[in-house]
Amino acid sequence: MSANAAPSSGTVNRPGSHHGDILFAAGVLLALFAAWQVRRELVIIYVSALFAVVLMPVLRSIMKLHIGKWSPGRGTAIFILFVVIGVCLLTFALVAMPPVIYDLREFAKEMPTRGPQLLARIRRLPFSDRIDVASLNAKLQDIASNFAAYIFYSISDWAQTLFNAIIGVILTVYFMLEGDKAYFWLLSLFPVDKRQRLDSTMARAEVRMGKWLVGQGTLMLILGVSSTIVFLVLHVRYAYALGVLMGLFNIVPIVGALISVTLVVLVAAIDSWGRVAGVLIFYVIYAQIETSYLTPRIMQTSVDLAGLAVIIALLLGSAVAGVVGAMVSIPTAVLIAVLLNEYAVQPEPIIAPPKPLTEIH
């Protein structure tokens, strides 16, 4: 064979192809580096787009309304939606917030004295000699004395959070107004023969994500109302404020309820261990009812996610974006689950059973 003969494999290595691969890899790395630098802004954009998708079924329902020959367009429907949300928030603020604000004021005034009372109760517990009560008391006194200073120095953080929330609302409105254009532009990046399948898959994901919002809101309302009633019956201090926190924190499944019930237990421990027992009994009973009855009927039929998937989604979401990431982790998991079921899961082939010999003859 001649030394100048071409390789038998039939492949031709062009020098330019290696340069193209190197440039492509460098471009991917540069894009990842740029995304990491603006990761907070990307989280705001993603959360806004996600809430726009979740609210779209509600928006379409408003657009289907007819008053005579008039029906609202997209812009008018968005305005009506936000007016309804604003009226609900205003009603909540006028009805529920006054007792909550009163409870918070009482908590702030009683915090310097209630802390030592709680520590005195801890001293009566078995094995309390292993706890450094003096150190805990010093820390509580330090927190109480520096509470105002903490509020003052955290104003910038609260201002940044408020600014991000306002930007998120504005982006959500724009996604609802012009989201279709962005969506079809993204579809245009895929081959023509693949677009219809992807479009139908995303439509299914949108329906399930919209049902998640309704289901999660229902669970938050049930927990908030029931816990407030129980705290009032048990005469737990700051019952209104703690009930509202229980409902709001429940937007983060599992973790939010655990954090809020821990706070309630600490407050109840200031007065009596009997109230602590009452709070724990209530939460155990409610958790059983929510797990066995409420969640399957409200959430699982629409979201259709396994419990393990929910926990993994919460861990990853909180690791990436903290509380906001945990809050949107479930609808994100729904979106990923729909895409995986459509494109990655390979169902077992259905094999027909063999026919009996009598049918063959």
Residue pairs with C-beta under 8 A, 6 or more apart in sequence:
35 42
43 320
43 321
43 324
43 325
44 164
44 167
44 168
44 171
45 171
46 328
47 168
47 324
47 328
48 168
48 169
48 171
48 172
48 175
49 171
49 172
49 175
49 179
50 209
50 328
50 331
50 332
51 168
51 172
52 172
52 175
52 176
52 179
53 175
53 179
53 206
53 209
53 210
53 331
54 209
54 210
54 212
54 213
54 331
55 81
55 172
55 176
55 210
55 213
56 176
56 179
56 206
56 210
57 206
57 207
57 210
58 81
58 210
59 74
59 77
59 78
59 81
59 176
62 72
62 77
62 80
62 81
63 71
63 72
63 73
63 74
63 77
64 71
65 71
65 72
72 80
74 176
74 177
75 177
78 173
78 176
78 177
82 173
96 240
96 244
99 240
99 241
100 240
100 241
100 244
102 240
103 237
103 238
103 239
103 240
103 241
103 242
104 238
104 241
106 237
106 238
107 237
107 238
107 241
108 147
111 143
111 144
111 147
112 141
112 144
112 145
114 270
115 137
115 140
115 141
115 144
116 137
116 140
117 270
118 266
118 269
118 270
119 133
119 136
119 137
119 140
121 269
121 270
121 273
122 128
122 131
122 133
122 136
123 133
175 182
183 202
187 195
187 198
187 199
188 195
190 198
197 342
201 338
201 339
201 342
201 343
202 338
204 338
205 334
205 335
205 338
205 339
208 302
208 303
208 304
208 334
208 338
209 331
209 334
209 335
211 302
211 303
212 299
212 302
212 303
212 330
212 331
212 334
213 331
214 302
215 298
215 299
215 302
215 303
216 250
216 251
216 253
216 299
216 330
218 298
219 250
219 290
219 294
219 295
219 298
219 299
220 247
220 248
220 250
220 251
221 247
222 290
222 294
223 246
223 247
223 250
223 257
223 286
223 290
224 243
224 244
224 246
224 247
224 248
224 250
225 243
225 247
226 286
227 242
227 243
227 246
227 247
227 264
227 282
227 286
228 239
228 240
228 242
228 243
228 244
228 246
229 243
230 278
230 279
230 282
231 239
231 242
231 243
231 264
231 279
232 239
234 268
234 275
234 278
234 279
234 282
235 271
235 275
236 242
236 264
236 267
236 268
236 271
236 275
236 279
237 267
237 268
237 270
237 271
238 267
242 260
242 263
242 264
242 267
245 260
245 263
246 257
246 260
246 261
246 264
248 256
249 256
249 257
249 259
249 260
250 256
250 257
250 260
251 327
252 314
252 323
252 326
252 327
253 310
253 314
253 330
254 310
254 311
254 314
255 314
255 318
255 326
256 326
257 283
257 287
261 279
261 280
261 283
264 279
265 276
265 279
265 280
268 275
268 276
268 278
268 279
269 275
269 276
303 330
303 334
304 337
305 313
305 330
305 333
305 334
305 337
309 333
309 337
310 330
310 333
312 333
313 329
313 330
313 332
313 333
314 326
314 329
314 330
316 325
316 329
317 325
317 326
317 327
317 328
317 329
317 332
318 325
318 326
318 329
319 325
321 328
